[in-house]
């Protein structure tokens, strides 16, 4: 800083973020970013130093998903390359993380500058906006533009490249104060309101249907309208399902909420899809998880309606029978208002039938678990991954937050969540990898959850492969005094991949997927945390409770047996049948 009226570019960047209300910055400190770090220090914006740039990105993503407010991931040029996986994960979940890259000098761009990389071009397909700051006097403008784009319409990550000469040069603190917008505070987000005639047509279809269901997606979460969704379920009694790979919109406090919209992991949703005459997807996308809106997932006999709050989503959902551009909250309010006039035509027992299907599925799933683990083929005394997740959740309360990470570990935990929910467990939130199924996000998401909810118990169920992918971030738990509990589903390898190989390879073997016997619990003990090894199923709950009570970052290392999950079995079958050989 040269004098009271001059700020280095990095400090002006920090000032601009301070004006927007940013209070979460994550980084692996590097020389390119030092002026920005000085600015964050001077403006008293908390900065978490991470052991790896990918971890910094995942932490920013986790904070953003939970707070529904942008966080900043700040990295250097080579760090940008490391942060790309986190950028992709945020893109998949439309998480409005602001990635800032300290980049090579602008003056000699294209001449082979120190650590020069075309970060703007690389980030462009993974963000809503990617740009290089070309003039230090325009830093507030670029920050404002990035913020607005990240949070408007269907939200998503953005990227700003900050050349090192602009980062270190000095600029007048008030250089852009005489330009509009004069206020630098966090701007309001603008929402789409439904066109009346289109809205009336959609509501008419829904009110005349006898067996409608609602599938809630990302748009409901980011627009903060889950309470209105609950009201629709409570008052109109339309069965509600949650899109896969997205955090839970509702819990058991809403009797109409029935779980995951995934016919492989949660069979009751198959009954709902097949029997319905009207499917209303709100804030979701007709992507691969939703079979692109096609049969057999969406029956041809059922009317498919997509309600989305942005033109990007509407354009993506071209396969729907009916489209409505509307903020989810505005749509729900209109739907609730219509309930005061001509009544809905729902069959009186439609919701009850869906609830009964869930009960049947829970009973069948638990009976199957007992039969499997008591069969002669079940040898070695190792623990079934479903049994593990159920036991862990029995130690949790409605106020707790559950995170899971991995392949089969993720999928079996999804099944366990739906079983436990039917028995009344209403966890306050669930986090897991998004639509890219990226391993290694679990520890970062658990840390984000604990940092924002220090009074709550945060439990992560992680596969051993997933922990090896992102477990280095556990150092941040010790550094920041964030006592999270990590349960390792330790089956000795990348079991999700092994099982697919065993179904694909002619000799029924698997290859290049095994790990040695890793003492994860000892790792935590060596770092100053709590660790415990579990080899028998009746030891799980006691070990989990001791880990929670320890008040330290804790690891319960559980020896499990690999069991192929329904969705992995279905996926491998589909790939084999769709072979292009």
N, C-alpha and C positions, 0 to 999 in steps of 0.2 A: 504494500500500500504506500503510495507516494505522499498523499496528504488527505485531508478529510473529505475532499470532493472527488478523489480519484480511487477507483477500485480495479484490481486485476480482473481479467475476464472470468476467472474461476470464482472470485468472490462475488462478482455481479450475478453469476449463475446461481450461487447459493442464495443471494438476496432475492432473486426472482422466485426461487422455490419457496423461500420463507413467506413471501407475500401470498403465495397460493395455499399456504397452510401445510406444506409437506412436513411430516415429523418422523419419517422412517427412511433412512438412507443406508444402503448396504454396499460394501466395497471390499476389494482386496487392494489395500493402499499401494499406489504406484507413483513414480516421479512425475508422470504426465499430469496427474490429477491433484498434485499438492496444492495449487492455489484454490481449487474448489474445496478441498478438505479444510484449508484454513478458513474459508468462508463459512462452511458448515459449523466449524468450531466457534467462530466469532458470532454467528447468528443463533447459536445454541440449538442447533438441529442435531438430534442424536444420530450418530453414525456407528454401525456395527461392522467391525473388521472381520472378514471371513477368511477361512483357509484356502478358498478357491473361488474363482469368479463365477463358476456355475452355481456354487452354493449361494453366493451373493444374489444371483438372479432368482433362484428358487425361494430364498427368504423374502425377497421383495414381492414375488408372486404370492406367496402364502399370506403375507400381511395384507396385500391388496385384495385377495379373495375374501378374507375375513372382515376387513374394515370397509370394503367396497369404496375405497378411496386410493388414488394413485400413490405408489411408493417409488423410490428412485434406486436404480442399480447403477453405480458409477464404477467404470473399469477403464484400464488403459488399452492401447491398441492390441497387444497380444492377448490381453484379458478379454477383449471383445470376442475373439475366436473361441475362448473357453466358455463364454456366456451364451453362445448361440443355442445350445440345448435348452437353457432356461427360457430364452426368447421364444423358442418353438413351443415349449410347454405352455407359456402364457398365451401365445397365439391360439393354441387349441382350445383354451378355456375362455378366450376373450377377456383376459385380465389386463386392465389398463396400467401396466407397469411402464415407467419412463426409464428407458435404458440410455445412459449418457456415456459416450466413449471419448476419452482423451485420445486425439489422433495426431498424425504426423503434420508437419508445418504446412500451412495453407500457401505460403509464399512460393514454395518449391514443389507444389503438388504435382505428382506424375514424374518427378525427377529421381525417385528412389530415395526419399527421405528416411530418416531413422524410424524403423517400425511402421513404415507406410503400408496401409492396407485399404482397399476400397470398401470400407465398412458400410457406407451408405447403400451401395448396390447389394451387398450381401444381406443386409437387414431388410431390404425393401419387401421381398415376398413373405417375410415373417412378421411384418408389422403393418399397422394402418398408415404409418407416416415415417419416413426416414429421410433426414436432411442433414447437411453440414452447415454449421453456423459460419457464415462468410464475412461477418462484420461484427465486431465486439459491441458496437453501439446498438445492435439489433438483438442482443441476447434476451432481453425481456420479451420481445416480440416472438422469438422462436419458442421460448418456454410457454408463453400464452397459447400459441398455435398448437404446440404439441399436446398441452393439457386438454384443450378443447376437442381436438381430434380423438384423443385417447378415451374421453368420457362421453362423447356424443354418439347418438344412434346406437348401434351395437358396439359396445366398448372393445378395446383391444390395446396391445402394447404399441409403443412408439419408440423411435430412436433418434437421438440427437448426437451428431459427431462434433466434437469441440477441438479444433486444431490447436496444437500446442502453442503456436505463436499468439493466438487469440486468448488462450487460457492464461498466459503469463503477462500479456500486455495490459496496460492500464487505460481505463476509460472513465469519462465523467459519470459519476454515480447517477446523475439525473438527465443523461443524454436523451432518453426517449420519453421523459415525463410530459412533454408538450404534444405528444401524439396520442390519438385515441387507440385503444380505450384508456381513459385516464385512470381508471381503477385497476389495480393489479391483483385484486383479491380473487379467490376461487370463483370462477363464473358459474352461473346456473346452467344446468343441462336442460335442453329443450326436448319435449316429448311429442310424439305424433298422436294426433287426436283422430278418431275414426270418422270417415265420411258417412253422414247419416244414412243414406240409402243403402250403402254397402253393409253398414252395421246392422240395420233392420233386417236385411236378408239373412245374414249370418245368425242372428238371434232367433229369427223365425225357424230356421232349420234346426237349431239346437232345441228349441221349445217343443217342436213337433216330434222329436226323436224319442224313442222309448228306452233305448239302452246306450246313452252317450257315455264316453269316458274322456277325461282330460289328461293330457301328458304335459307336465310342466318342465320347462327348460331353462337355459342360462338367462334368457331375457327377463324372467321373473325375478331372479336373484339380483341381477345388476340394476334393475329398476326399483328394487326394494319393495316388491309387491306380494311377498309371500303371505302376509297377514290377510290381504284381500282374497288370495287363493284359498286360504283356510276358511274364510267366511263363505265363499262359494260352496266349498265342500260341506260345511256345517249346515247351511241354510237350504241349499238346493239338493244336496246329497248326491252329487255326481261323483262317481269313483275317480280318484286322482292317483296318477302314477308319476314317477320321477324319471327323467331321461338318464340313461347310463352315463358313467364317467363324469358326473357332476355332483357337487356336494348336495347334501340332503336339503330340500326346500321346506319340508314339513316333518313333523314327527307324530307320535301316537296321541298327541293332544288333539289332533284332527282325526275323527273317526272315519272320514271318507278317504284318508290317505292310506294307500294299500301297498306301497313299496315300489320296486324297481320295474320299469318298462323294459324287461329283458326276458324273452321267452325261454332262454336257456338256463339262466341263473335263477329265475323266479317264475315258475310255471303258472301261478295264478294270473299273471299278466297275459299269458297265451289264451286263457279262457276269456278274459275281458276283451282282447282284440277280436277273437273269433266270433263272440256273441254280440258285439256292439253293432249299432246301426249308424253311429256318428262318433268320429274320433276328432277331438279338438286339441291340437298341439299348440301350446302358447309359449312363445319365446324359445322355440327349439328349431332344429334344422333337420331336414330330411336327408341325412347323410348315410354313411355305411351302417351306422348303429341302428338306424331306422329303416334299413333296407331300401333307402331312397324313395320311401313312400309306397312301395310296391307290395303286391301279394307275394308270399302267403302271410307276411307279417300284418300288412294292412289289407283286409279282405276287400275284394272288388265291390262287394255288396254294401260296404260301409262308406258313408260320406266322410271325406277327409278335409278338415278345415285347419288352416294354419294362420295364427294370429301373431304378427311380429311387429316390433316397434321401430324397425328401420328398413330402409329400402334394400340394404345388403342382404338381410334375411329373406325378405319377400322375393328377391330375385333368385335366391338359392332354392327356395321352396316351390319352384314352378310346377312340380308334380302334383301339388294339392288340387283337390276339386274346387276349393274356394279359398281365397286369400283375403286377409284383412290387414291393412296397415294401421296399427294402433298400438299405443303404449299398453302393456299388459294390464296395468292398473286401471286405465280408462275403460278397457274392455270388461274387466271384472265388475267395475262399478255399474256399467250399463246392464250387464247380465243380472246383477243383483236387483237393480231398479225394475227390470222387466218381471221379476218374480212377484211384484206387487200387483200386477195386472192379470192377464191371462196366464193360468198356471202351466207349469211344464207338464209334458206328457209322459214323464218317466214312469216305468213300471214300478209299483210300490216296493217290490222286493228285489229290485235290481242291485242296489248297494248290498243288501243282505246276502244275495247269492255270491257276490264277489268276496265278501268277508268269509263266507262258508268255504269257498274254494281255497282261501288262504289257510284256514284251519286244517283242511284236508292235506294241503301241501306240507304244512309244518309237521303234522303227525307222520306223514309218509317219510319225510326227510329224516326225522329223528329215528324212526324205526329202521330205516335203511342204514343209518350210521351205526346203530347197535348191531345189526346183522353183519355189516361189513367188518367191524372190529372184533366180532366174536367168531368169525369164520376161520377155518383151519388155514386158509391162505394168508391170513393176517399174522405174520410172524415177527419176532424180534422185539415185541413190546413197545414199538415206537408209536407216536401219537398221531392221530388223524388230524389234518390241518383244520377241518371243520370243528372237531372236538376242541382243538386249541383255541380257536376264535370264540366259540361259545363259552368256554371256561373263563377266558379273559373278560368277556363282557359281563359275566355274572359278578365280577368284582367292581363294576362301574355303576354310576348313578346317572340320573337324568341330567345332572348339571355338568357331566364330564364330556370331554371331546375325544373322539376316536379317530385315529389316522391309520391308514394301511397303505402298504407299498409292496409291489412285487408282481409276479405273474399269477400263478395259482394262489398264492397267499392273498392277493387282492380279491380274486374271484370267490374263493371260499369264504373270505370275510364278508363280502357282499351278501352271500347266502345266509351267513350267521346273523348279520344285522337284521335281515328280514324276519328270521326266526325269532330273535330276541324282541324285535319290535312287536310282533304279534302277541308276545307274552307281556307287553306293557313297558319295555325299556324305551324311554324317549330321550336318547342322547341329545345334548344341546347342539352338536354339530358333528359332521363327518367330513374328512378330507382325504383325498387319494389322488393318484395320477389322473390326468385328464385324457382326452381322446387319443393322444399319441401313445398311451400306455408306457410312459417313460419311467424306467427304473431309477431310483435314487433320490426321489423328491421327498420321501417320507420324513426323514430326520429334520430337514429344513421346514417342512410344513408343521411338524410337531413343535419346533422351536418358535415359529411364528405364532402358533396358537397359544403357547405358554406365555410368550412375551405380551400378548394382548389380553390374556385371561389368567393372570398370575394366581388367582384364588382357586382355579379349577384344576382338576387332575387331567393331564394329557397323556394318553396312552397310544403308542405306535405299535402296530403289528407289522413287522417287516420280514420279507423273505431274506435269506442269507445273501443271495445275489444282489438284491436291491440294496441291502445295507453296505455291501462292498462297493456298490456304485456311488453311493452318496454319504456313507457313514462318517467320512472325514469331518463333516460339519458338526459332529458331536462335540468337538473342541469348543465350539461356540456356546454350548450348553454349560460347560464348566466356566468359561470366561465370563459369561453373562449371568451366571447363577440361575439357570433355568432348569429346574429338576423335572425332566420328562422321563417317562418310563417306556423302554423299548423292549418289546417281546420279539425275539428272533425265531421265526419259523425255519429251523435249521434242518433241512433235508439233504445237505451235502452237495448241492450243485444247482445248476439252472434247470430245475425240475420241469418247469413248464415247457422248456425247449426239449429236454430229454424225452418227455412223453410224446411230443409230436414226432421226434425222430424214430421212436420205437414203433410208431404206427405207420411211418413212411418208409423206413429202411427195410430192405428185403429180408435181412437176417434178424430183424426185431431188436437191434442193438441201439445204443446211443453213443455219441462221440463228441469229445471236446466240451463237455458240459459239467464235469465233476470238480468239486473243491476238496481240499484236504479237511480234516477235522479241526475247525477253527474255534478256539476258546474265546468267543466273543465276550462272555461274562468276565473273563480274566482281564481283557482289554480295559473294561470299565473300572475294575478294581485297581488296575495299575495307574489309571488317570485320576484316581481319587473318588470314584463313584461307587455304586453298589452293583454287585454281580452275583448271579446264582444260576446254577445248571439244573435243568429239570429233565428227567428221563422217563418218568411215569405220569400218566394223566391225572392221578389223584394228588400230585404234587403241585399242579399248576396254580390253583387259586391261592394257596398259601404263599407261594413264591411271589405272585403278582402283588398280593397285599403287603408283603414285607418290602417289596420294591417301592410301592407307593409310600409306605410309612417311613422309608429311609430318608426322605427329603433331599435326596441326591439324584443326579442323573444316574439312571439305573438300567441294567440289562438283565432280562431273564432269558437265558439261552435254552431253548426247548428242542429236544431231539424229536423230529417228526418223520413220518414216512410219506414219501411223495405219492399223491393221489391225483389223478387227472380230474380237473374240474369240468362240469358240463359244457361250459362255453369253449374251453380249449378242445374238448373232444369234438364239438360241433364244428369249430373252425377248421380243425385238421381234416375232418371228413369233407367239408366243403371245398377246401383247397385241393384235395385229392381228386374229387369229382370234377372240379373245374380246370383240371390240368390242361395245359396248352401243348403238351408233348405231341 
